[in-house]
Amino acid sequence: MSDLAVTALRDVLPEAEEWDAAVIDTPGDYGRGTAAAIAAAEVVIVPVPAETEALLTLDRMTEWRAGVTRRLRRRMPEQVVWYVPVKVDARQTLDNDLIRVLTERYPGQVSSPVRKVGTSATSAFAARMPVGLFAPEDGITQDYRAALAPILATI
């Protein structure tokens, strides 16, 4: 990405007629690659880990994403943004509070939660495979399917 203009993906992807959709996985940072992906994206999926600082980090990222969107997506359709609570333990008050706050802040934009990573996800990562292919019947795979279903329905 460092050699490309930040708007390169935004300008190139609409011409890629051989694909119905393109998934751009970025690190959760404020770099050029993330800005380029946001500039190009029609749908943004934001994983929100059930961790103490998650909402503070999310507030900063949301503000930054909004700035990138204003500058780089002028006269383009409004983006759809989804929030996916991840690493959730339903027995933990903090995790349930996070889901409640997300749902209040972003009504209709929060997917069902994905539980804490289990051994299948760790093993899939080590095998360099998506967990859905590595362990298609595992609980975490089912969580991701449920979380992504309403998002995929909007594409």
C-alpha positions as CSV (number, residue, x, y, z in Angstrom):
1,M,0.0,0.0,0.0
2,S,2.8,2.4,0.7
3,D,3.5,2.9,-3.1
4,L,-0.2,3.4,-3.9
5,A,-2.3,6.4,-3.5
6,V,-4.8,6.0,-0.6
7,T,-7.6,6.4,-3.1
8,A,-6.3,3.6,-5.4
9,L,-8.6,0.9,-4.1
10,R,-11.6,3.2,-4.2
11,D,-11.0,4.0,-7.8
12,V,-10.0,0.5,-9.0
13,L,-12.5,-1.9,-7.2
14,P,-15.7,-0.6,-9.0
15,E,-14.1,-1.6,-12.3
16,A,-13.4,-5.2,-11.1
17,E,-16.5,-6.8,-12.7
18,E,-15.3,-10.3,-12.2
19,W,-16.1,-10.1,-8.4
20,D,-19.4,-9.7,-6.6
21,A,-17.6,-8.6,-3.5
22,A,-14.1,-8.0,-2.3
23,V,-13.1,-8.4,1.4
24,I,-10.3,-6.1,2.5
25,D,-8.9,-7.2,5.9
26,T,-6.9,-4.5,7.6
27,P,-5.1,-4.1,10.9
28,G,-7.0,-2.0,13.4
29,D,-4.7,1.0,12.9
30,Y,-4.7,4.4,11.4
31,G,-2.3,3.6,8.5
32,R,-2.6,4.1,4.7
33,G,-3.8,0.6,4.1
34,T,-6.7,1.0,6.5
35,A,-7.6,4.5,5.1
36,A,-7.5,3.0,1.5
37,A,-9.8,0.2,2.5
38,I,-12.3,2.7,4.2
39,A,-12.2,4.9,1.1
40,A,-13.1,1.9,-1.1
41,A,-15.6,0.2,1.2
42,E,-19.4,0.1,0.8
43,V,-19.7,-1.9,4.0
44,V,-17.3,-1.6,7.0
45,I,-17.2,-4.3,9.6
46,V,-15.7,-3.3,12.9
47,P,-14.8,-6.1,15.3
48,V,-15.1,-4.9,18.9
49,P,-13.3,-7.1,21.4
50,A,-14.8,-7.4,24.8
51,E,-11.9,-5.7,26.6
52,T,-11.8,-2.8,29.1
53,E,-10.5,-0.2,26.7
54,A,-12.6,-1.3,23.7
55,L,-15.1,1.6,23.8
56,L,-12.4,4.3,24.1
57,T,-10.5,2.7,21.2
58,L,-13.7,2.4,19.2
59,D,-14.5,6.1,19.8
60,R,-11.1,7.1,18.4
61,M,-11.4,4.8,15.4
62,T,-15.0,5.9,14.6
63,E,-13.9,9.5,14.6
64,W,-10.9,8.8,12.4
65,R,-13.0,6.6,10.0
66,A,-15.6,9.4,9.7
67,G,-12.8,11.9,8.8
68,V,-11.4,9.5,6.2
69,T,-14.9,9.0,4.8
70,R,-15.6,12.7,4.6
71,R,-12.4,13.4,2.7
72,L,-12.1,10.4,0.5
73,R,-15.7,9.4,-0.3
74,R,-17.2,12.6,-1.5
75,R,-20.2,12.1,-3.7
76,M,-20.2,8.4,-3.0
77,P,-23.0,6.3,-1.4
78,E,-23.1,6.3,2.3
79,Q,-21.2,3.4,3.9
80,V,-22.9,0.8,5.9
81,V,-21.1,0.2,9.2
82,W,-21.5,-3.0,11.3
83,Y,-20.1,-3.7,14.7
84,V,-19.3,-7.3,15.7
85,P,-18.6,-7.9,19.4
86,V,-15.9,-10.5,19.6
87,K,-14.1,-12.5,22.3
88,V,-17.3,-12.4,24.3
89,D,-18.0,-14.4,27.4
90,A,-21.7,-14.2,28.2
91,R,-21.0,-14.9,31.9
92,Q,-19.0,-11.7,32.2
93,T,-20.8,-8.5,33.2
94,L,-18.2,-6.3,31.3
95,D,-18.9,-8.3,28.1
96,N,-22.7,-7.9,28.4
97,D,-22.3,-4.2,29.2
98,L,-20.2,-3.8,26.0
99,I,-22.9,-5.4,23.9
100,R,-25.6,-3.2,25.6
101,V,-23.6,0.0,25.0
102,L,-22.9,-0.9,21.4
103,T,-26.6,-1.7,20.8
104,E,-27.7,1.6,22.3
105,R,-25.1,3.7,20.3
106,Y,-25.5,1.9,17.0
107,P,-29.1,0.5,16.9
108,G,-29.5,-2.0,14.0
109,Q,-25.8,-2.1,13.3
110,V,-24.6,-4.6,15.9
111,S,-24.4,-8.3,15.0
112,S,-24.8,-11.2,17.4
113,P,-21.6,-11.7,19.5
114,V,-18.8,-14.1,18.8
115,R,-17.5,-16.0,21.8
116,K,-14.0,-16.0,23.1
117,V,-11.5,-17.8,20.8
118,G,-11.3,-21.5,21.4
119,T,-8.8,-24.2,20.5
120,S,-10.3,-24.6,17.0
121,A,-9.6,-21.0,16.1
122,T,-6.1,-21.2,17.5
123,S,-5.4,-24.5,15.6
124,A,-6.9,-23.0,12.4
125,F,-4.6,-20.0,12.7
126,A,-1.6,-22.3,13.1
127,A,-2.7,-24.3,10.1
128,R,-3.2,-21.1,8.1
129,M,-6.8,-21.8,7.4
130,P,-10.0,-19.9,8.1
131,V,-11.7,-21.4,11.1
132,G,-14.8,-22.0,9.1
133,L,-12.9,-24.4,6.8
134,F,-10.8,-25.9,9.6
135,A,-13.7,-26.6,11.9
136,P,-17.0,-26.0,10.1
137,E,-19.1,-27.4,12.9
138,D,-17.3,-25.7,15.8
139,G,-19.2,-23.2,18.0
140,I,-17.0,-20.3,17.1
141,T,-17.7,-21.0,13.4
142,Q,-21.4,-21.0,14.1
143,D,-21.0,-17.7,16.0
144,Y,-19.3,-16.1,13.0
145,R,-21.9,-17.4,10.6
146,A,-24.7,-15.9,12.8
147,A,-22.8,-12.6,13.2
148,L,-22.1,-12.3,9.4
149,A,-25.6,-13.4,8.2
150,P,-27.3,-10.0,8.5
151,I,-24.2,-8.2,7.2
152,L,-24.0,-10.4,4.1
153,A,-27.7,-9.9,3.5
154,T,-27.0,-6.1,3.0
155,I,-24.5,-6.8,0.2
